[in-house]
């Protein structure tokens, strides 16, 4: 946790880019080595700031993809074509460059073991990023909290961390399911439609099992998922949501 | 019409203003009286101004405007604003 010296202040710092990983055609992960990092809680984010030569600054928030236990701080960024920041992060940034950031930020969309479970994680597109941090944290601390993840993407080649997520199923307490909403490979055995009440009924723990729910994705995805869960009888007090949109670009 | 975000998106600027993590704070809407975490509020972010609305009745709760690294905050839509213990306690 942040030391007393950091309380009351979020300091901007320059972090070296250690590694760049292409996750999909539009999504890249950036491994960073911030000089002052007191650790984060799974689900938190950082603010990233770019400064142009003329002094113009653009600032965006990005979820942290790594677990607190991981060696490097990992951000995963989706390129938004009309964005001011993401095209640079996904297309221009090179290994060895420095990136200005501050964090960790946020305390609401966070999972830690004492919060318990069972966990229901619902991701739309790059909404998987903070949920990946929670999954990695859970594995790193050998937690036995049962998890179900439903991850909605348009097509299989847009699924971020695909191999890693599929690999998680070797843990008998982790159930990972995918839905593809636009294109399906031949023989696709996952779901084929946008998140709705029917899909939630298939995937979610029953309301009486009182799952702790984290929903992250574009606004429309989050509204459909959280609204559907409440309609099914889930306690709104156990549903935490995080929405992102074009201003995240 | 731009997509609305939520209060998670303003965690950084609120930390700047209040010197603490505020998205877990409970805001009470002066319009309808509903009480929710700041993270759940509806946020329209269009630099330099950000408008924060109640998720229940869409009344304006807060307006934040940042110019030259100084942020002005108007909290007149909040009838109450209480920091929550951190981390959030287990509910239910």
Interface residues (C-beta under 8 A of the other chain):
Chain A: X7 X8 X9 X10 X41 X45 X47 X59 X61 X102 X103 X105 X106 X107 X108 X109 X110 X112 X114 X115 X116 X210 X218 X219 X220 X222 X235 X237 X238 X240 X241 X242 X243 X244 X245 X246 X247 X248
Chain B: X2 X3 X4 X5 X6 X7 X8 X9 X11 X12 X15 X16 X19 X20 X21 X23 X24 X37 X38 X39 X40 X45 X46 X86 X87 X88 X90 X91 X92
